[in-house]
Amino acid sequence: MKPTIKGRVHMDEKYVQVKKGNGYDLNAIDHKTKYVLSHSFVKNRTKEEVIEFLRKIKITCYEQILEVYLKEKHKKIEGRNLITFVSDGFENYKNAFNKLFYRIATLQFGVPIACKRYGLEYNNNPIERYNGSLKDRLKTLRGGFGSFERAEHFLNVKHIIYNFVNPHMQLKGKTPAEEADINLKLERQKLLNLIKYQSEHK
């Protein structure tokens, strides 16, 4: 499935408590479609793990990122309107971005939640809102998840349901997948039909 990127790609992680060790839920979300373009649950935020996290976007969206670059490359660098990634100051986001998208996209690095207060163009609220919904859900799990594998399964299902099943309040009843031009024609019984679709397209 190849979602259409229509806005900035906001990246961030959420610390997740797991018995006998913890983890980080990495997510990248399009601020206009609200579609989660990439998701990974990792034990450590190593450079290699973050590269694999962003590589998922390269696999599904590289052609359109490159297409935008080719339309803009004749302009001066400061005047190019390329697809923009946004992250906080965690260095491995920059390292992974430079390895996978250097020159063909731009990175707004070191962006805090309240950056507009400091004169920057935009903040990282889109991904923070998504992580906030995860935080609310985790409050019901006292002591966190029983194992890394259980946490991973839960978070994988959560992001799929978020993208394809639940209508988003800011999208006028559409799901993020529909807004990102992925229309599987799931109709009213979205979860059941998504399961059927997945079983038929293995």
C-alpha positions as CSV (number, residue, x, y, z in Angstrom):
1,M,0.0,0.0,0.0
2,K,1.4,3.4,-1.0
3,P,-0.1,6.3,0.9
4,T,0.0,9.8,-0.6
5,I,2.0,12.2,1.5
6,K,0.1,15.5,1.7
7,G,1.7,17.3,4.6
8,R,4.8,17.3,6.8
9,V,6.0,14.0,8.2
10,H,6.3,14.3,12.0
11,M,8.4,11.7,13.8
12,D,8.6,10.9,17.5
13,E,8.6,8.1,20.0
14,K,6.7,7.0,23.1
15,Y,8.3,5.2,26.0
16,V,6.4,2.0,26.8
17,Q,6.7,0.2,30.1
18,V,7.3,-3.6,29.7
19,K,8.1,-6.1,32.5
20,K,11.8,-7.2,32.4
21,G,12.7,-4.4,30.1
22,N,11.0,-1.5,28.3
23,G,10.6,-0.2,24.8
24,Y,10.0,2.7,22.5
25,D,7.1,3.0,20.1
26,L,8.4,4.9,17.0
27,N,5.9,6.6,14.8
28,A,5.9,9.0,11.8
29,I,2.6,10.7,10.9
30,D,1.5,12.9,8.0
31,H,0.1,16.0,9.6
32,K,-2.6,16.5,7.0
33,T,-3.9,13.0,6.4
34,K,-3.1,11.8,9.9
35,Y,-1.9,8.6,8.4
36,V,0.9,6.7,10.3
37,L,3.4,6.3,7.6
38,S,5.8,4.2,9.7
39,H,5.6,2.4,13.0
40,S,8.2,0.3,14.9
41,F,8.4,-1.0,18.4
42,V,12.0,-1.3,19.5
43,K,14.0,-2.0,22.7
44,N,16.6,0.7,22.0
45,R,16.5,3.8,19.8
46,T,19.8,2.8,18.1
47,K,20.8,4.4,14.8
48,E,20.2,1.0,13.0
49,E,16.7,0.7,14.5
50,V,15.7,4.3,13.5
51,I,17.1,3.7,10.0
52,E,14.9,0.6,9.6
53,F,12.0,2.6,11.0
54,L,12.4,5.3,8.3
55,R,13.2,2.8,5.6
56,K,9.5,1.7,5.7
57,I,8.7,5.2,4.4
58,K,11.3,4.9,1.7
59,I,9.8,1.6,0.6
60,T,6.3,2.9,0.2
61,C,6.8,6.6,-0.6
62,Y,10.2,7.0,-2.2
63,E,8.8,7.5,-5.7
64,Q,6.6,10.5,-4.7
65,I,9.3,12.0,-2.6
66,L,11.7,11.8,-5.6
67,E,9.0,13.1,-7.9
68,V,8.6,16.3,-5.8
69,Y,12.4,16.7,-5.7
70,L,12.7,16.4,-9.5
71,K,10.1,19.1,-9.9
72,E,11.9,21.4,-7.5
73,K,15.6,20.8,-8.1
74,H,16.0,23.5,-10.7
75,K,15.2,26.1,-8.0
76,K,17.7,27.5,-5.5
77,I,18.1,25.3,-2.5
78,E,16.4,27.8,-0.2
79,G,13.4,28.1,-2.5
80,R,12.7,24.4,-3.0
81,N,9.4,23.1,-1.6
82,L,10.3,19.5,-0.8
83,I,8.6,17.0,1.4
84,T,9.5,17.9,4.9
85,F,10.2,15.7,7.9
86,V,10.0,17.1,11.4
87,S,11.6,15.7,14.6
88,D,12.8,16.7,18.0
89,G,16.5,16.9,18.8
90,F,17.2,13.1,19.0
91,E,20.3,12.7,16.9
92,N,19.5,9.4,15.4
93,Y,16.5,10.8,13.6
94,K,18.9,13.2,11.8
95,N,21.4,10.3,11.1
96,A,18.7,8.1,9.6
97,F,17.1,10.9,7.6
98,N,20.5,11.8,6.1
99,K,21.2,8.2,5.1
100,L,17.8,7.6,3.4
101,F,16.5,11.0,2.2
102,Y,19.5,13.3,1.9
103,R,18.9,16.1,-0.6
104,I,15.6,14.8,-1.9
105,A,13.7,15.9,1.2
106,T,14.2,18.3,4.0
107,L,14.4,17.8,7.8
108,Q,13.2,20.3,10.4
109,F,15.3,19.1,13.2
110,G,15.2,19.9,16.9
111,V,11.5,21.0,17.0
112,P,9.9,21.0,20.5
113,I,6.2,20.9,21.1
114,A,5.8,24.6,21.8
115,C,8.3,25.8,19.2
116,K,5.9,28.5,17.7
117,R,6.5,30.4,21.0
118,Y,10.1,30.6,20.0
119,G,9.5,31.9,16.4
120,L,9.8,28.6,14.5
121,E,7.5,27.9,11.7
122,Y,5.6,24.9,13.2
123,N,5.7,22.5,16.1
124,N,5.6,18.7,16.5
125,N,2.1,18.5,17.9
126,P,0.6,16.1,15.3
127,I,2.7,13.2,16.5
128,E,2.4,14.3,20.1
129,R,-1.4,14.0,19.8
130,Y,-1.1,10.5,18.4
131,N,1.3,9.5,21.3
132,G,-1.1,11.1,23.7
133,S,-3.9,8.7,22.6
134,L,-1.5,5.8,23.3
135,K,-0.7,7.2,26.7
136,D,-4.4,7.3,27.6
137,R,-4.7,3.7,26.5
138,L,-1.7,2.5,28.5
139,K,-3.1,4.0,31.7
140,T,-5.5,1.0,31.9
141,L,-2.5,-1.4,31.9
142,R,-1.2,-1.3,35.4
143,G,2.5,-2.1,35.4
144,G,2.7,-2.1,31.7
145,F,2.9,-5.0,29.3
146,G,3.8,-8.5,30.4
147,S,6.4,-9.0,27.6
148,F,8.0,-7.2,24.7
149,E,6.2,-9.4,22.3
150,R,2.8,-8.6,23.8
151,A,3.5,-4.9,23.6
152,E,4.7,-5.3,20.0
153,H,1.5,-7.1,18.9
154,F,-0.7,-4.6,20.7
155,L,1.0,-1.6,19.1
156,N,1.0,-3.2,15.7
157,V,-2.8,-3.7,15.8
158,K,-3.3,-0.2,17.3
159,H,-1.7,1.6,14.4
160,I,-3.5,-0.5,11.8
161,I,-6.9,0.2,13.5
162,Y,-6.0,3.9,13.7
163,N,-5.1,4.1,10.0
164,F,-7.9,1.9,8.5
165,V,-10.8,1.5,10.9
166,N,-11.5,4.5,13.1
167,P,-12.7,7.7,11.4
168,H,-10.7,10.7,12.4
169,M,-12.4,13.7,14.0
170,Q,-10.4,16.2,11.9
171,L,-11.1,14.3,8.6
172,K,-14.8,14.7,8.4
173,G,-15.6,11.0,9.0
174,K,-12.8,9.6,6.9
175,T,-10.1,7.3,8.1
176,P,-6.5,8.4,7.7
177,A,-6.0,5.7,5.1
178,E,-8.9,7.1,3.0
179,E,-7.5,10.6,3.3
180,A,-4.1,9.3,2.2
181,D,-5.8,7.9,-1.0
182,I,-5.8,4.3,0.2
183,N,-9.3,3.2,-0.4
184,L,-9.8,-0.5,0.2
185,K,-13.6,-0.1,0.1
186,L,-14.0,-1.5,3.6
187,E,-17.4,0.2,4.0
188,R,-19.2,0.0,7.3
189,Q,-17.7,-3.2,8.8
190,K,-14.2,-1.9,8.4
191,L,-12.3,-4.2,10.8
192,L,-14.0,-7.4,9.5
193,N,-13.5,-6.4,5.9
194,L,-9.9,-5.4,6.6
195,I,-9.2,-8.9,8.0
196,K,-10.8,-10.4,4.9
197,Y,-8.8,-8.2,2.6
198,Q,-5.5,-9.1,4.4
199,S,-6.2,-12.8,4.2
200,E,-6.9,-12.6,0.5
201,H,-3.8,-10.6,-0.3
202,K,-1.1,-12.5,1.6
